[in-house]
Structures are given as structure tokens and as C-alpha cells.
């Protein structure tokens, strides 16, 4: 039986071997392939990790280099150059080294005649001054036009620098070109010149750099500063006339008290005339002014200097003065309308260009100098942190007109806050112009009347004793 079954067992083992052999071979091959794939993936991951680490190291090194470069101190140099027209120019420039300053000037197409470090007593008053709003507005319009024409940013700013005739403006644009050539963004380059470019403009340029719409925002900012300059001129125009009249009145009054009244006093003493109380009073004032004119001028100068210092450096004093001025019937409205116009126009510009409300409020608190409105804006920031609406902080504020408050409420409810703030700015700008025109028409007769009363009292004090003398002679 075993002999009969043995052939079948051999056939079974043979068939089993035949069928199991591919599986073993291909199984080993598959395992080998899988192992190779795993090894390749592992090697790839290691290489990618090495590349990432290298990139991170390079980035850290670059960031360290940028930080070190930013931390390098700037030194000021006095230069003499020959421009493209063959004319000599002198100016100052800040750079890390003298070679950097020289290379920059040569790169800008100037022939450097002389360049050396500035001495301690070498003061450049004109080049360190602020940029006038009108110049800033015109320059922004030009820059936007150049960018729309396809001119690169660096070349556009370079054109502005070369065509500027004012030292402060020329130096500001040259420093922008210098920072742009170092790889800085336009907003960062502006930030390096803290006293030149307004904080609002810097923040708007930052927004433009993120959205890629720099030319459009520059156009809007040019229009904004044009409007602000117009409002500023209206304020100056309103205050110029009364200031000039007041100064002339003081000069005439001092002249009469120092030179005219004493000559009549000698005449009255020679005639033994009886002097009325008004003449005695004017004579006493005349003697006091004549004997203490220098001390009076010094005292007035010191008082004005102290008041200006306190206004600029003491927040409580500044707020008190601003509150008093804003409470004066006519002048207070001029200040309030001007502040509301500036606030709403700036706020609308920020919102219309996609700046977050919290960031907008932070910018607004930095650009206004009125402590009353700063407190309102800070209250708004706190309310926004609590989840309240913007209008909550403005509700019931005496310095913020009800019309403007209602427009904020409407803007919040409709989702058109930027548009509403723009309409409020237009409305109060019109009111501001109207009240200034009214003030200019009213202040002339008021100042003339005040001057007439003062001069009339002095003349009356001199005429009355003359009638007494005439009576004695008769």
C-alpha cells in the first residue's frame, strides 16, 4: 500500500513545489522592492530635512544680517557735488560709512567734489525740517503717476529726489532711495524718517504693499492731504487777521503811552491844571510802561514760553486749554468742526482701504493732538476689546456732534461705515468753511471797535485837562 501511494506522494510534492516556487520568488522580490521604496523614501525625507534645515539656517543668517545691518549706526556727512546740469550743490546725508555715502552719490549720477564727516557745530537746519503738507501732496501725486506709467518704484523716488529744490524734501527722498536700494520696503524706509512722513501715510503704504495697489492708495492720500491743507489754510486765514490787528493795537497803545502821554503830562504840570481820575490813571499806566518796558517784554516772553512748554509737554494742561477753547461759543465750533473733519476723513480713508477698525483707531489716536478726542478714541479701543460697537464710545460726548454720532450708528447698522464717515467729513468741512467766513466778516468790526475804545480812553484822558486849562486862560 505504501508502495502504491509513494508515486502519488511524489507527484504531490512536485506539484506543490512548482506552485509555491513563484510565490517565494516574487514574495522575496516584492519585499525587496518595498524595502527599496522605504529606503528611497527615507533618503528623500533625510535630504528634504537637510534642505529645509539649510534654508532655515540661511534664513536665520539672512535675518541676523538684516538685523545687524539695521542696528548699524548712521553717521552724517557733508558733501559737495556737481549735478547733471553742471552746477555745484551742497548738502548732508546719513549712511553707515563714508564709502557708502560716496558710492550712493556716484550711483545717483553726481560727481563728488568733496565729502567728509559733519562736525558738531555743523548744523543743517533746512534739510532737517518737516515736509510741508502741500509739497507732500504734490509729491504723492507725482509718485502715483510714475508708478501707473510703469516706472519702477526706486526710479520714481529717484526722479522726485532729483527734481526737488527744497533741501528737506530732497534729502527725504534721497534717504528713501538709499533704503530702497538696501532692499527695504517703502513703508519701512518711511519709518526710518520718523519726523518726515506722517504716521497715517506710513500705515497706508503698509496696507498698499500687502494689497499690491500702491499707486491707487498714493492718489487717495494725495487727495487727503490736499483737503487737509485746504482746511489748515482756512484756520490760518481765520486767525491771521485778528492776530495782526491785535499786534498793531498793542504797538499803537505802547507808542501813545510811552511818547505821547508823557509830553502832555509835562504841559499839565506847567499849567497846574486839575487832573480828572481818568487822566491820573492813564498817566500812571504810562509811567509804569515807560519805566518797565524791557521787563514787561521779558516777562511776556517768559510767560508765553512757559505756556507753550506746558502745552507741549503736560497732558493735563494741554487738555484743559483745549477744553476751554472748545467751550468758547464761536471759536469752539471752529476747533470742533476741524477735529471732526480730520477724524472722519482719516477714518473713512483707513476703512475704505481695508485697514481693520482696531488698527484704524490706534492710528487715529497717534495722529491727533487733541487730548479730548484722544480720550474718546482710547475709549473706543477699550469698547471694541469688550465687543461693543464703535458708536458706544461717542454717545453723549459733548465734543462730538450728534449728527456725526448718528451717522456712525447708521454706518454700523448698514455696513457702510467708511462711506458714512466720508459724508460726515464733507458735511463738517463745509460747516467749518462757513463759520470761518462768518468769523472773518464779524471780527473786523469787533477789533476796530475794541481799538477805538482803547484809543478813545487815552484821548479822552488828554482832552479833558486841556479844557480845564482853556477855562483858566479865559
Steps between C-alpha positions, in 0.01 A plus 500: 500500500784732586661410172177584313466839679865600459465616134202713590688655792791583273262655243339708781834633622602579143179690428521680835859602427407625153214715626675637814826594322366819327343614821828471686695665221255782441441540873866557556509735199199694631656524842819622340312758294304621803817520700668695223204740478507550875872566484454747214222678688716513809792640300268755337367608839854535630600708198188720531569541870857601421379749236242647739760526774739664259232745386412575862867557577532726198185688600624536855831622371332746263268621775797538733682691225199730448467558873869578527476731200204683654685529827800661335512868598463767237752782476437837341723630223532841332546476123566723201394361161452604139155409369398402148464867405858572595407702809653457844275387783563458869309290745509237771434126495487218755664163429683223684839599359652776293556251215129411501405866478747562218389189307138604531565849364707363210230242426245781482700665223673773699866594480628508857730797557538463875345293776593492866343431841298784644639683801302555819442866417396422142124550530277437200176674596331498162559137408370375836172687479161339451343448160220748433160342444461665159840363387412155632168497316658603169783246539255217569303592186821491294610169652163340425516628141849356448395160637192491276726576203699184579809667648655290782459627853869575558528694176179691580630609840837581341325738256327675791833538680675652200225747413447622858633849561420514872779353720267318742302338220810406297676344798190302599466344153874430476482306826200308364702403192793396723281269711317360196835410342584309821188288446266673743132549422364849441308504830809389695710764325242761600500374859875561520422872457260542790472878480460523121207284398168491691410181686175475307685497168744233624216271610308552177812412298535183710144408407571575134807275504287212626221555246728593209309820422761760589425750220129521585562553870763765429243685288247481783754621754595790272135603486473456877797726574376756248172518688679519835719781371192688381341472845826608664520807277146591599598486867808714439296748298247529780765570763736720297284812483413527870859423595636777276242749628578408862875545448447839329270609783763410762769689304282813466402485866862468617607786272234729642577405859879536464532807275173694474356489850825615678520812281149601607581422863780760497263757357235429766757533778621837367143631488402367846185355346268284708511145367196271495526140614514363145805717424673398823436134416639532145804693629571228757478231234724706273767540770491130581534392136774757429708401801456122466462439127801266482388297800148483360627360169717245684212401728261457207757293312558278805126454557444407136796261509376331818148466359631350176723258693214392725269459201750280317618288794225489765200296395263632770584863419458439126162336553384787723598764244340307215181451700478872583552599137242248380247643748530855359182566295637571148864396519399173664290400199792571268722262697230231534406508131866481404568203730188313388591560135853367550380202704224388262702561184795300634272225633319467167829482312626222726178299481464538124847351453437195714674599823347327803290716732725437801809593297318805365420621850860447608620711205242770571610525862859561386435766237269728700641754747168573671486324837119512514471295181788275602301398807195425286709290259666310787158433646394365160799264495406372847137451393605308191706272726184429699300430185302826504427712194698807395209736555482411871809706579367807312154498654436810712845654441473881497799534264344271237190643326179298505483497119838328479398250770179409319693449177735258680200305628352490150830390350534216750146377442526511120859381470598819317703666776776618266253667264312663790821639647585647161163678489547629855842639406354685201216641711718632781763631261227714343385614846859581593546718192167675558569589862849624413354731234249628753770556758714693253209729419419560869845530648601808301238736652552344844876561495451854365252572780739371768788703359280810481397462866861470618625794294188700595568457873857625456388801292224580747748498785704760312217719373314552830794675678550717191151635536579583864813687392304686232248605765774638727649701212162648412 
